[in-house]
């Protein structure tokens, strides 16, 4: 083994031990746990070089070393090998996700809960980006005078609905005529191609006065555009409070403050996904690489799941930098596999 290879093995051992024990790692414990065929003095020299390289650092209160952000980055990029999940873990995850009853929304909630329970960290599942999906059905249903429900079925297998205001004098028959005309005209049309002009054109053959039509069309247009709004399912925030990494009140407060703004987290996920240029590989951000205040002591792992050939959503985990990256990625990967499989069956 070359000197450089040995140094990387030392770094790998330090990361593995620190993940397991949450205690700074010294040369003596490395020899005891990993049987390095060199002296303690040689290991101390290797550790000193790793420290000069910025890959490990010394906490103020200990003679041992812990990985730096750069050290974790080197580990996940070059040293990590993925674990395989046990049959028991696969069965547990599958059982939770298979509880879903035909609604993509329920499926995503269950997937988020399963991932949080499995990892012990914070899970994140975002609904698919639906702008490119097509409108399969649209119904405008009278609830009471002045109020209706717009129900949309999209090609991604997602059902969206929105309560809207309509003119008080509009009758159920008139509303059905509008609904049928809109649905017939817009069937199969991508959401991002639907405009107010499109809607107006779809009802030009109806016999309903413009004074009644215009409000219904505007409210329906708003409902269609809001169908592309991303829903974010965060689960397991309380898990982080159990970890020694966030025992300090200020760290816990900053973390939970950021996680409470799920729109901010979703926006960040969208930004880093743009950097991946649509790749379905894992995006791993560590410590100071995360451009969200409050997550400086975290790592953030995200990837995509598929809804059809061209539509995707995001799935990921937020945990401490001292996470078992190999295990967590394997857990995310299996949840993603289950999501893809169940969504495919729902859409078939």
Secondary structure, DSSP 8 states (H G I E B T S, - for coil): --HHHHHHHHHHHHHHHHHHH-S-B-HHHHHHHH--SS-HHHHHHHHHHHHHTTSEE--TT-SSBEE-HHHHHHIIIII-------HHHHHHHHHHHTT--S-HHHHHHHHHHHHHHHHSSEEEEE----TTSBEEEEEEEEEETTEEEEEEEETTS-EEEEEEE--TT--HHHHHHHHHHHHHHHTT-BGGG--HHHHHHHTTTS-S-HHHHHHHHHHHHHHHHHTT---EEEE-HHHHHTSGGG-SHHHHHHHHHHHT-HHHHHHHHHHHHHHHTT--S-EEEEGGG--STT-TTEEEEEEEEEETTTEEEEEEEEEESSS-HHHHHHHHHHHHHHHHHHHHHHH-
